[in-house]
Amino acid sequence: MGKHQEHIEEVDAMLQQIEKLVTDDPFDAANMLGQINVFIARAATILADAKEEQDMARAMLFKTEFSHIKSLSPSLAKVYVDSLTVKENKLVNKTERLNRACVHQGDNLRTIISLYKENLKLTRSGY
């Protein structure tokens, strides 16, 4: 199995794990937030590799298809290039989706922790 396929499977596994990270418990939320930060860091590494792979595929495409691409309108040329780099684009798109999901999930977990802290303050102050 190649590096590309390993990255796809790793991103899919992380996306599945994120879908399961649901809690109302602030202590669980704090632990989950740590896991989310690991996912974000790993997604950044995978995204860098994916973008490099995408850039190399596009460069090779321009090297071999330049005369044909040059004859197309700019918007059609973009669609043409994208259609020939589907595999590379898939990993970039999935990894960007993973990153966005991690950021949103982290925001949700921080909200849960903040609500707990606020409730704790209110309980202690007698309101």
Phi and psi in radians as a Rosetta constraint file:
Dihedral C 1 N 2 CA 2 C 2 CIRCULARHARMONIC -1.440 0.35
Dihedral N 2 CA 2 C 2 N 3 CIRCULARHARMONIC 2.934 0.35
Dihedral C 2 N 3 CA 3 C 3 CIRCULARHARMONIC -1.040 0.35
Dihedral N 3 CA 3 C 3 N 4 CIRCULARHARMONIC -0.688 0.35
Dihedral C 3 N 4 CA 4 C 4 CIRCULARHARMONIC -1.037 0.35
Dihedral N 4 CA 4 C 4 N 5 CIRCULARHARMONIC -0.857 0.35
Dihedral C 4 N 5 CA 5 C 5 CIRCULARHARMONIC -1.153 0.35
Dihedral N 5 CA 5 C 5 N 6 CIRCULARHARMONIC -0.645 0.35
Dihedral C 5 N 6 CA 6 C 6 CIRCULARHARMONIC -1.089 0.35
Dihedral N 6 CA 6 C 6 N 7 CIRCULARHARMONIC -0.724 0.35
Dihedral C 6 N 7 CA 7 C 7 CIRCULARHARMONIC -1.113 0.35
Dihedral N 7 CA 7 C 7 N 8 CIRCULARHARMONIC -0.754 0.35
Dihedral C 7 N 8 CA 8 C 8 CIRCULARHARMONIC -1.016 0.35
Dihedral N 8 CA 8 C 8 N 9 CIRCULARHARMONIC -0.821 0.35
Dihedral C 8 N 9 CA 9 C 9 CIRCULARHARMONIC -1.168 0.35
Dihedral N 9 CA 9 C 9 N 10 CIRCULARHARMONIC -0.659 0.35
Dihedral C 9 N 10 CA 10 C 10 CIRCULARHARMONIC -1.143 0.35
Dihedral N 10 CA 10 C 10 N 11 CIRCULARHARMONIC -0.757 0.35
Dihedral C 10 N 11 CA 11 C 11 CIRCULARHARMONIC -1.108 0.35
Dihedral N 11 CA 11 C 11 N 12 CIRCULARHARMONIC -0.767 0.35
Dihedral C 11 N 12 CA 12 C 12 CIRCULARHARMONIC -1.047 0.35
Dihedral N 12 CA 12 C 12 N 13 CIRCULARHARMONIC -0.728 0.35
Dihedral C 12 N 13 CA 13 C 13 CIRCULARHARMONIC -1.124 0.35
Dihedral N 13 CA 13 C 13 N 14 CIRCULARHARMONIC -0.732 0.35
Dihedral C 13 N 14 CA 14 C 14 CIRCULARHARMONIC -1.158 0.35
Dihedral N 14 CA 14 C 14 N 15 CIRCULARHARMONIC -0.697 0.35
Dihedral C 14 N 15 CA 15 C 15 CIRCULARHARMONIC -1.070 0.35
Dihedral N 15 CA 15 C 15 N 16 CIRCULARHARMONIC -0.709 0.35
Dihedral C 15 N 16 CA 16 C 16 CIRCULARHARMONIC -1.140 0.35
Dihedral N 16 CA 16 C 16 N 17 CIRCULARHARMONIC -0.680 0.35
Dihedral C 16 N 17 CA 17 C 17 CIRCULARHARMONIC -1.163 0.35
Dihedral N 17 CA 17 C 17 N 18 CIRCULARHARMONIC -0.682 0.35
Dihedral C 17 N 18 CA 18 C 18 CIRCULARHARMONIC -1.093 0.35
Dihedral N 18 CA 18 C 18 N 19 CIRCULARHARMONIC -0.657 0.35
Dihedral C 18 N 19 CA 19 C 19 CIRCULARHARMONIC -1.086 0.35
Dihedral N 19 CA 19 C 19 N 20 CIRCULARHARMONIC -0.419 0.35
Dihedral C 19 N 20 CA 20 C 20 CIRCULARHARMONIC -1.622 0.35
Dihedral N 20 CA 20 C 20 N 21 CIRCULARHARMONIC -0.135 0.35
Dihedral C 20 N 21 CA 21 C 21 CIRCULARHARMONIC -1.443 0.35
Dihedral N 21 CA 21 C 21 N 22 CIRCULARHARMONIC 1.411 0.35
Dihedral C 21 N 22 CA 22 C 22 CIRCULARHARMONIC -2.294 0.35
Dihedral N 22 CA 22 C 22 N 23 CIRCULARHARMONIC 2.274 0.35
Dihedral C 22 N 23 CA 23 C 23 CIRCULARHARMONIC -2.797 0.35
Dihedral N 23 CA 23 C 23 N 24 CIRCULARHARMONIC 2.757 0.35
Dihedral C 23 N 24 CA 24 C 24 CIRCULARHARMONIC -1.914 0.35
Dihedral N 24 CA 24 C 24 N 25 CIRCULARHARMONIC -0.150 0.35
Dihedral C 24 N 25 CA 25 C 25 CIRCULARHARMONIC -1.412 0.35
Dihedral N 25 CA 25 C 25 N 26 CIRCULARHARMONIC 2.119 0.35
Dihedral C 25 N 26 CA 26 C 26 CIRCULARHARMONIC -1.139 0.35
Dihedral N 26 CA 26 C 26 N 27 CIRCULARHARMONIC -0.493 0.35
Dihedral C 26 N 27 CA 27 C 27 CIRCULARHARMONIC -1.274 0.35
Dihedral N 27 CA 27 C 27 N 28 CIRCULARHARMONIC -0.707 0.35
Dihedral C 27 N 28 CA 28 C 28 CIRCULARHARMONIC -1.115 0.35
Dihedral N 28 CA 28 C 28 N 29 CIRCULARHARMONIC -0.693 0.35
Dihedral C 28 N 29 CA 29 C 29 CIRCULARHARMONIC -1.069 0.35
Dihedral N 29 CA 29 C 29 N 30 CIRCULARHARMONIC -0.709 0.35
Dihedral C 29 N 30 CA 30 C 30 CIRCULARHARMONIC -1.117 0.35
Dihedral N 30 CA 30 C 30 N 31 CIRCULARHARMONIC -0.726 0.35
Dihedral C 30 N 31 CA 31 C 31 CIRCULARHARMONIC -1.143 0.35
Dihedral N 31 CA 31 C 31 N 32 CIRCULARHARMONIC -0.739 0.35
Dihedral C 31 N 32 CA 32 C 32 CIRCULARHARMONIC -1.124 0.35
Dihedral N 32 CA 32 C 32 N 33 CIRCULARHARMONIC -0.603 0.35
Dihedral C 32 N 33 CA 33 C 33 CIRCULARHARMONIC -1.080 0.35
Dihedral N 33 CA 33 C 33 N 34 CIRCULARHARMONIC -0.654 0.35
Dihedral C 33 N 34 CA 34 C 34 CIRCULARHARMONIC -1.091 0.35
Dihedral N 34 CA 34 C 34 N 35 CIRCULARHARMONIC -0.734 0.35
Dihedral C 34 N 35 CA 35 C 35 CIRCULARHARMONIC -1.133 0.35
Dihedral N 35 CA 35 C 35 N 36 CIRCULARHARMONIC -0.695 0.35
Dihedral C 35 N 36 CA 36 C 36 CIRCULARHARMONIC -1.056 0.35
Dihedral N 36 CA 36 C 36 N 37 CIRCULARHARMONIC -0.725 0.35
Dihedral C 36 N 37 CA 37 C 37 CIRCULARHARMONIC -1.113 0.35
Dihedral N 37 CA 37 C 37 N 38 CIRCULARHARMONIC -0.620 0.35
Dihedral C 37 N 38 CA 38 C 38 CIRCULARHARMONIC -1.132 0.35
Dihedral N 38 CA 38 C 38 N 39 CIRCULARHARMONIC -0.749 0.35
Dihedral C 38 N 39 CA 39 C 39 CIRCULARHARMONIC -1.070 0.35
Dihedral N 39 CA 39 C 39 N 40 CIRCULARHARMONIC -0.733 0.35
Dihedral C 39 N 40 CA 40 C 40 CIRCULARHARMONIC -1.088 0.35
Dihedral N 40 CA 40 C 40 N 41 CIRCULARHARMONIC -0.763 0.35
Dihedral C 40 N 41 CA 41 C 41 CIRCULARHARMONIC -1.110 0.35
Dihedral N 41 CA 41 C 41 N 42 CIRCULARHARMONIC -0.769 0.35
Dihedral C 41 N 42 CA 42 C 42 CIRCULARHARMONIC -1.159 0.35
Dihedral N 42 CA 42 C 42 N 43 CIRCULARHARMONIC -0.694 0.35
Dihedral C 42 N 43 CA 43 C 43 CIRCULARHARMONIC -1.071 0.35
Dihedral N 43 CA 43 C 43 N 44 CIRCULARHARMONIC -0.650 0.35
Dihedral C 43 N 44 CA 44 C 44 CIRCULARHARMONIC -1.113 0.35
Dihedral N 44 CA 44 C 44 N 45 CIRCULARHARMONIC -0.714 0.35
Dihedral C 44 N 45 CA 45 C 45 CIRCULARHARMONIC -1.153 0.35
Dihedral N 45 CA 45 C 45 N 46 CIRCULARHARMONIC -0.798 0.35
Dihedral C 45 N 46 CA 46 C 46 CIRCULARHARMONIC -1.118 0.35
Dihedral N 46 CA 46 C 46 N 47 CIRCULARHARMONIC -0.704 0.35
Dihedral C 46 N 47 CA 47 C 47 CIRCULARHARMONIC -1.105 0.35
Dihedral N 47 CA 47 C 47 N 48 CIRCULARHARMONIC -0.693 0.35
Dihedral C 47 N 48 CA 48 C 48 CIRCULARHARMONIC -1.084 0.35
Dihedral N 48 CA 48 C 48 N 49 CIRCULARHARMONIC -0.772 0.35
Dihedral C 48 N 49 CA 49 C 49 CIRCULARHARMONIC -1.112 0.35
Dihedral N 49 CA 49 C 49 N 50 CIRCULARHARMONIC -0.731 0.35
Dihedral C 49 N 50 CA 50 C 50 CIRCULARHARMONIC -1.135 0.35
Dihedral N 50 CA 50 C 50 N 51 CIRCULARHARMONIC -0.733 0.35
Dihedral C 50 N 51 CA 51 C 51 CIRCULARHARMONIC -1.133 0.35
Dihedral N 51 CA 51 C 51 N 52 CIRCULARHARMONIC -0.681 0.35
Dihedral C 51 N 52 CA 52 C 52 CIRCULARHARMONIC -1.101 0.35
Dihedral N 52 CA 52 C 52 N 53 CIRCULARHARMONIC -0.763 0.35
Dihedral C 52 N 53 CA 53 C 53 CIRCULARHARMONIC -1.104 0.35
Dihedral N 53 CA 53 C 53 N 54 CIRCULARHARMONIC -0.717 0.35
Dihedral C 53 N 54 CA 54 C 54 CIRCULARHARMONIC -1.110 0.35
Dihedral N 54 CA 54 C 54 N 55 CIRCULARHARMONIC -0.783 0.35
Dihedral C 54 N 55 CA 55 C 55 CIRCULARHARMONIC -1.089 0.35
Dihedral N 55 CA 55 C 55 N 56 CIRCULARHARMONIC -0.725 0.35
Dihedral C 55 N 56 CA 56 C 56 CIRCULARHARMONIC -1.146 0.35
Dihedral N 56 CA 56 C 56 N 57 CIRCULARHARMONIC -0.695 0.35
Dihedral C 56 N 57 CA 57 C 57 CIRCULARHARMONIC -1.124 0.35
Dihedral N 57 CA 57 C 57 N 58 CIRCULARHARMONIC -0.735 0.35
Dihedral C 57 N 58 CA 58 C 58 CIRCULARHARMONIC -1.152 0.35
Dihedral N 58 CA 58 C 58 N 59 CIRCULARHARMONIC -0.712 0.35
Dihedral C 58 N 59 CA 59 C 59 CIRCULARHARMONIC -1.080 0.35
Dihedral N 59 CA 59 C 59 N 60 CIRCULARHARMONIC -0.762 0.35
Dihedral C 59 N 60 CA 60 C 60 CIRCULARHARMONIC -1.121 0.35
Dihedral N 60 CA 60 C 60 N 61 CIRCULARHARMONIC -0.682 0.35
Dihedral C 60 N 61 CA 61 C 61 CIRCULARHARMONIC -1.105 0.35
Dihedral N 61 CA 61 C 61 N 62 CIRCULARHARMONIC -0.790 0.35
Dihedral C 61 N 62 CA 62 C 62 CIRCULARHARMONIC -1.120 0.35
Dihedral N 62 CA 62 C 62 N 63 CIRCULARHARMONIC -0.605 0.35
Dihedral C 62 N 63 CA 63 C 63 CIRCULARHARMONIC -1.143 0.35
Dihedral N 63 CA 63 C 63 N 64 CIRCULARHARMONIC -0.708 0.35
Dihedral C 63 N 64 CA 64 C 64 CIRCULARHARMONIC -1.597 0.35
Dihedral N 64 CA 64 C 64 N 65 CIRCULARHARMONIC -0.426 0.35
Dihedral C 64 N 65 CA 65 C 65 CIRCULARHARMONIC -2.070 0.35
Dihedral N 65 CA 65 C 65 N 66 CIRCULARHARMONIC 0.289 0.35
Dihedral C 65 N 66 CA 66 C 66 CIRCULARHARMONIC -0.981 0.35
Dihedral N 66 CA 66 C 66 N 67 CIRCULARHARMONIC -0.803 0.35
Dihedral C 66 N 67 CA 67 C 67 CIRCULARHARMONIC -1.105 0.35
Dihedral N 67 CA 67 C 67 N 68 CIRCULARHARMONIC -0.643 0.35
Dihedral C 67 N 68 CA 68 C 68 CIRCULARHARMONIC -1.257 0.35
Dihedral N 68 CA 68 C 68 N 69 CIRCULARHARMONIC -0.781 0.35
Dihedral C 68 N 69 CA 69 C 69 CIRCULARHARMONIC -1.087 0.35
Dihedral N 69 CA 69 C 69 N 70 CIRCULARHARMONIC -0.698 0.35
Dihedral C 69 N 70 CA 70 C 70 CIRCULARHARMONIC -1.071 0.35
Dihedral N 70 CA 70 C 70 N 71 CIRCULARHARMONIC -0.516 0.35
Dihedral C 70 N 71 CA 71 C 71 CIRCULARHARMONIC -1.401 0.35
Dihedral N 71 CA 71 C 71 N 72 CIRCULARHARMONIC -0.177 0.35
Dihedral C 71 N 72 CA 72 C 72 CIRCULARHARMONIC -1.615 0.35
Dihedral N 72 CA 72 C 72 N 73 CIRCULARHARMONIC 2.770 0.35
Dihedral C 72 N 73 CA 73 C 73 CIRCULARHARMONIC -1.198 0.35
Dihedral N 73 CA 73 C 73 N 74 CIRCULARHARMONIC 2.746 0.35
Dihedral C 73 N 74 CA 74 C 74 CIRCULARHARMONIC -0.974 0.35
Dihedral N 74 CA 74 C 74 N 75 CIRCULARHARMONIC -0.755 0.35
Dihedral C 74 N 75 CA 75 C 75 CIRCULARHARMONIC -1.193 0.35
Dihedral N 75 CA 75 C 75 N 76 CIRCULARHARMONIC -0.681 0.35
Dihedral C 75 N 76 CA 76 C 76 CIRCULARHARMONIC -1.232 0.35
Dihedral N 76 CA 76 C 76 N 77 CIRCULARHARMONIC -0.621 0.35
Dihedral C 76 N 77 CA 77 C 77 CIRCULARHARMONIC -1.092 0.35
Dihedral N 77 CA 77 C 77 N 78 CIRCULARHARMONIC -0.715 0.35
Dihedral C 77 N 78 CA 78 C 78 CIRCULARHARMONIC -1.097 0.35
Dihedral N 78 CA 78 C 78 N 79 CIRCULARHARMONIC -0.788 0.35
Dihedral C 78 N 79 CA 79 C 79 CIRCULARHARMONIC -1.096 0.35
Dihedral N 79 CA 79 C 79 N 80 CIRCULARHARMONIC -0.721 0.35
Dihedral C 79 N 80 CA 80 C 80 CIRCULARHARMONIC -1.089 0.35
Dihedral N 80 CA 80 C 80 N 81 CIRCULARHARMONIC -0.842 0.35
Dihedral C 80 N 81 CA 81 C 81 CIRCULARHARMONIC -1.103 0.35
Dihedral N 81 CA 81 C 81 N 82 CIRCULARHARMONIC -0.767 0.35
Dihedral C 81 N 82 CA 82 C 82 CIRCULARHARMONIC -1.063 0.35
Dihedral N 82 CA 82 C 82 N 83 CIRCULARHARMONIC -0.654 0.35
Dihedral C 82 N 83 CA 83 C 83 CIRCULARHARMONIC -1.202 0.35
Dihedral N 83 CA 83 C 83 N 84 CIRCULARHARMONIC -0.416 0.35
Dihedral C 83 N 84 CA 84 C 84 CIRCULARHARMONIC -1.682 0.35
Dihedral N 84 CA 84 C 84 N 85 CIRCULARHARMONIC -0.029 0.35
Dihedral C 84 N 85 CA 85 C 85 CIRCULARHARMONIC -2.174 0.35
Dihedral N 85 CA 85 C 85 N 86 CIRCULARHARMONIC 0.640 0.35
Dihedral C 85 N 86 CA 86 C 86 CIRCULARHARMONIC -1.040 0.35
Dihedral N 86 CA 86 C 86 N 87 CIRCULARHARMONIC -0.775 0.35
Dihedral C 86 N 87 CA 87 C 87 CIRCULARHARMONIC -1.050 0.35
Dihedral N 87 CA 87 C 87 N 88 CIRCULARHARMONIC -0.798 0.35
Dihedral C 87 N 88 CA 88 C 88 CIRCULARHARMONIC -1.199 0.35
Dihedral N 88 CA 88 C 88 N 89 CIRCULARHARMONIC -0.696 0.35
Dihedral C 88 N 89 CA 89 C 89 CIRCULARHARMONIC -1.128 0.35
Dihedral N 89 CA 89 C 89 N 90 CIRCULARHARMONIC -0.616 0.35
Dihedral C 89 N 90 CA 90 C 90 CIRCULARHARMONIC -1.047 0.35
Dihedral N 90 CA 90 C 90 N 91 CIRCULARHARMONIC -0.799 0.35
Dihedral C 90 N 91 CA 91 C 91 CIRCULARHARMONIC -1.171 0.35
Dihedral N 91 CA 91 C 91 N 92 CIRCULARHARMONIC -0.716 0.35
Dihedral C 91 N 92 CA 92 C 92 CIRCULARHARMONIC -1.056 0.35
Dihedral N 92 CA 92 C 92 N 93 CIRCULARHARMONIC -0.836 0.35
Dihedral C 92 N 93 CA 93 C 93 CIRCULARHARMONIC -1.115 0.35
Dihedral N 93 CA 93 C 93 N 94 CIRCULARHARMONIC -0.766 0.35
Dihedral C 93 N 94 CA 94 C 94 CIRCULARHARMONIC -1.115 0.35
Dihedral N 94 CA 94 C 94 N 95 CIRCULARHARMONIC -0.706 0.35
Dihedral C 94 N 95 CA 95 C 95 CIRCULARHARMONIC -1.213 0.35
Dihedral N 95 CA 95 C 95 N 96 CIRCULARHARMONIC -0.677 0.35
Dihedral C 95 N 96 CA 96 C 96 CIRCULARHARMONIC -1.125 0.35
Dihedral N 96 CA 96 C 96 N 97 CIRCULARHARMONIC -0.663 0.35
Dihedral C 96 N 97 CA 97 C 97 CIRCULARHARMONIC -1.107 0.35
Dihedral N 97 CA 97 C 97 N 98 CIRCULARHARMONIC -0.738 0.35
Dihedral C 97 N 98 CA 98 C 98 CIRCULARHARMONIC -1.048 0.35
Dihedral N 98 CA 98 C 98 N 99 CIRCULARHARMONIC -0.793 0.35
Dihedral C 98 N 99 CA 99 C 99 CIRCULARHARMONIC -1.060 0.35
Dihedral N 99 CA 99 C 99 N 100 CIRCULARHARMONIC -0.808 0.35
Dihedral C 99 N 100 CA 100 C 100 CIRCULARHARMONIC -1.086 0.35
Dihedral N 100 CA 100 C 100 N 101 CIRCULARHARMONIC -0.726 0.35
Dihedral C 100 N 101 CA 101 C 101 CIRCULARHARMONIC -1.109 0.35
Dihedral N 101 CA 101 C 101 N 102 CIRCULARHARMONIC -0.699 0.35
Dihedral C 101 N 102 CA 102 C 102 CIRCULARHARMONIC -1.119 0.35
Dihedral N 102 CA 102 C 102 N 103 CIRCULARHARMONIC -0.766 0.35
Dihedral C 102 N 103 CA 103 C 103 CIRCULARHARMONIC -1.086 0.35
Dihedral N 103 CA 103 C 103 N 104 CIRCULARHARMONIC -0.796 0.35
Dihedral C 103 N 104 CA 104 C 104 CIRCULARHARMONIC -1.148 0.35
Dihedral N 104 CA 104 C 104 N 105 CIRCULARHARMONIC -0.733 0.35
Dihedral C 104 N 105 CA 105 C 105 CIRCULARHARMONIC -1.127 0.35
Dihedral N 105 CA 105 C 105 N 106 CIRCULARHARMONIC -0.691 0.35
Dihedral C 105 N 106 CA 106 C 106 CIRCULARHARMONIC -1.080 0.35
Dihedral N 106 CA 106 C 106 N 107 CIRCULARHARMONIC -0.729 0.35
Dihedral C 106 N 107 CA 107 C 107 CIRCULARHARMONIC -1.056 0.35
Dihedral N 107 CA 107 C 107 N 108 CIRCULARHARMONIC -0.760 0.35
Dihedral C 107 N 108 CA 108 C 108 CIRCULARHARMONIC -1.099 0.35
Dihedral N 108 CA 108 C 108 N 109 CIRCULARHARMONIC -0.750 0.35
Dihedral C 108 N 109 CA 109 C 109 CIRCULARHARMONIC -1.149 0.35
Dihedral N 109 CA 109 C 109 N 110 CIRCULARHARMONIC -0.682 0.35
Dihedral C 109 N 110 CA 110 C 110 CIRCULARHARMONIC -1.133 0.35
Dihedral N 110 CA 110 C 110 N 111 CIRCULARHARMONIC -0.606 0.35
Dihedral C 110 N 111 CA 111 C 111 CIRCULARHARMONIC -1.124 0.35
Dihedral N 111 CA 111 C 111 N 112 CIRCULARHARMONIC -0.750 0.35
Dihedral C 111 N 112 CA 112 C 112 CIRCULARHARMONIC -1.048 0.35
Dihedral N 112 CA 112 C 112 N 113 CIRCULARHARMONIC -0.777 0.35
Dihedral C 112 N 113 CA 113 C 113 CIRCULARHARMONIC -1.118 0.35
Dihedral N 113 CA 113 C 113 N 114 CIRCULARHARMONIC -0.743 0.35
Dihedral C 113 N 114 CA 114 C 114 CIRCULARHARMONIC -1.118 0.35
Dihedral N 114 CA 114 C 114 N 115 CIRCULARHARMONIC -0.724 0.35
Dihedral C 114 N 115 CA 115 C 115 CIRCULARHARMONIC -1.076 0.35
Dihedral N 115 CA 115 C 115 N 116 CIRCULARHARMONIC -0.732 0.35
Dihedral C 115 N 116 CA 116 C 116 CIRCULARHARMONIC -1.087 0.35
Dihedral N 116 CA 116 C 116 N 117 CIRCULARHARMONIC -0.786 0.35
Dihedral C 116 N 117 CA 117 C 117 CIRCULARHARMONIC -1.080 0.35
Dihedral N 117 CA 117 C 117 N 118 CIRCULARHARMONIC -0.727 0.35
Dihedral C 117 N 118 CA 118 C 118 CIRCULARHARMONIC -1.150 0.35
Dihedral N 118 CA 118 C 118 N 119 CIRCULARHARMONIC -0.748 0.35
Dihedral C 118 N 119 CA 119 C 119 CIRCULARHARMONIC -1.096 0.35
Dihedral N 119 CA 119 C 119 N 120 CIRCULARHARMONIC -0.654 0.35
Dihedral C 119 N 120 CA 120 C 120 CIRCULARHARMONIC -1.125 0.35
Dihedral N 120 CA 120 C 120 N 121 CIRCULARHARMONIC -0.734 0.35
Dihedral C 120 N 121 CA 121 C 121 CIRCULARHARMONIC -1.072 0.35
Dihedral N 121 CA 121 C 121 N 122 CIRCULARHARMONIC -0.796 0.35
Dihedral C 121 N 122 CA 122 C 122 CIRCULARHARMONIC -1.117 0.35
Dihedral N 122 CA 122 C 122 N 123 CIRCULARHARMONIC -0.680 0.35
Dihedral C 122 N 123 CA 123 C 123 CIRCULARHARMONIC -1.140 0.35
Dihedral N 123 CA 123 C 123 N 124 CIRCULARHARMONIC -0.735 0.35
Dihedral C 123 N 124 CA 124 C 124 CIRCULARHARMONIC -1.248 0.35
Dihedral N 124 CA 124 C 124 N 125 CIRCULARHARMONIC -0.539 0.35
Dihedral C 124 N 125 CA 125 C 125 CIRCULARHARMONIC -1.526 0.35
Dihedral N 125 CA 125 C 125 N 126 CIRCULARHARMONIC -0.090 0.35
Dihedral C 125 N 126 CA 126 C 126 CIRCULARHARMONIC 1.529 0.35
Dihedral N 126 CA 126 C 126 N 127 CIRCULARHARMONIC 0.231 0.35
